[in-house]
Amino acid sequence: MKPVDIFFQGDHSREIDLTEAHLAETLAELKARLVRDHGVAAEAFIFIEDEDEPLGEDLIIELVVARGPKLHFSRCREVEVTVAYAGHKHHRAFAPSATVGRVKDWAAKAFGMTAEDAGEHLLQIAGTHDRPAPNTHIGSITNEKCKIAFDLVADERVNGASTPTEDEGR
């Protein structure tokens, strides 16, 4: 039987990695291979993207891929997230497989933002200029204590970046 593609992120890397697995293979077998070949932690929990509960390692890949195309491997059972905006902070625990986009949606609601206002803001890792992509799993950017802090900041937009003509003052 032809193997299937498995996309994954985790503590080992912020990048989305790709591997193959056979449908009859268990998550335990897949994890053992990823520990050996990709630096996944042996004690890592396994999550499906944006699901809150870890998967049992006895599940076969066929049942896993039916639920979601992307996995997350993390030593954290949950990540404590803090988001700051306009002098206020909100806290909540998320699974490490939660995406930055999901966290931003929660934060926008927690701060009472309209959909329009929320669309003009991004999450930035506190104390940095790092603005992770919305599809990044928070477990791949958390610290060793399974915590991360973000600032909800305005999206910087560059408008009118054309070269002026001679009449416009070139």
N, C-alpha and C positions, 0 to 999 in steps of 0.2 A: 504494500500500500504506500502511496506517495506521502511524504511528510508535509506538514503544514507550517507556515511561517508563524512565529511567535515574536511579538514585539514586547520589549520590557525595559523598565527603568528601575533604579534602586539606589541604595546607599553607595554603591560602587561607582556610579557614573550619572552625570546629569543628562547625558546623551541618551537618545532612544536607540537601544540595541536590537539586533535581530538574530534569531536562531531558528532552527527547525526542530520539530518534534513529530513523532508518530502519534496518531490518534489513540492508540492503545497504551501509550506510555503514561506513567503516573507523574504527578507533579513532583514526587520525591525523586524520581529518576531524572527529570528535567533539572531540578534544583541541584542535584549532585553534579551534573555536567556543567552547570553554570558556576558552581562553586569552584570547580577545577579550572574551567576555561575563561571565566569572565570576572573572577574576583568577588562573586556574590558571597555574603557572609553565610556560614553553615547554619547559624541560628536564626536566619532571616524568616520572617513571616511572609506569606505569599498572598497578594491581593489582586483582584481585578480592578482596573482603573475606575475610580470614583465609587467603589463599593466600600462599605464601612467594616465588614467582617473579613478576617483572613480565611483563606481556603484550607481545607484538609488536604494533606499531602498525598492521601490515598486516591484522590480524584484522578480520573483519566483525562488526558488532554482533550478528547472528543467532547466531554461535558464542559470543560473550561472554555474552549473556543466558541461554544454555542452561547455563552454568557457575555463574552467581550473579547475584543481582539488584542488588548494590551494588558500586561501583567506588571506588578510592582513587587520587588523583593526588598524587604526592610527589616532591620533588627528592632525597629520601633513598632510597637503595637498601635500607638497613636502619636500624633504630633500636636503639641500645644501651640496654637497660633495666636499671636497678638497683632492687631491691626490698629494703627494710629491715624487719626484724621482730625484736623481742625481742633487740636488740643484735647481730644478725647480718645479713649482706647476701648476696644472690645476684644474679648478673649473667647476662644472655643477650641475644643479638641477635634481633630479630623484624623481620618485614616491617612497613612503616608501615601496612599494611592490617589488621594484627592488632588485634583488639578488646581493650578494657580487660578484658572478661570472660575472654578467652583468657589474657591475661597473669596475671590473678588466679588462674586455675585452675593454671597452671604454678607460680606462687609458692607457693600453698598446698601443692602436692606437694613442692616444693623444701624447704620448711620442715617437712615431715612432719606437716601438719595432717590431722585427720580430716575427713570430709565435713561433719560437724556443726559443727566449729570453723570450717572455711572458710566455711560459710554465714553465720556471724556476723561476718565481717570484710569490709572493703572496701579498695580501693586509693585512697589519697589522695596527690595530688602533693606531694612532699617540700617542706617549708617553707611550705605553704599549708593552707587548709581546703577546698581544691577536690577534690571526689570525683566524677570523671567517670563518666557512665553506662556500664554494661557494654557497650553497643553502640557506644561512641565508638572510632574508629580512633586508635591511639596516634600515628600520623603527623600527626594534626591538633592534637596538644597538645605535640609535641616542641619542643626548642629548635633554634636555627640549626645546631648541631653534630650534629644527629640523635641526641640523647641525652635520656633522661628518667629521673627518679628518683621512686620511689613509696615511701610507708610503707604497710605492711599494718596497718590499724587496726580496732578493734572498731566494729561498726555500732551507732550510738546508737539505741536504741529508746525511744519514749515510750509508757508504759503508763498506763492509768487517767486519761486526760485529760478526765474528765467533771466537770461542775459539782456540787459537794456540795449535798445537801439541807439543810434547816434542822436536822434531827436530827443531821447529820454535822458541824455546826459552821459552817454558812454564816452 
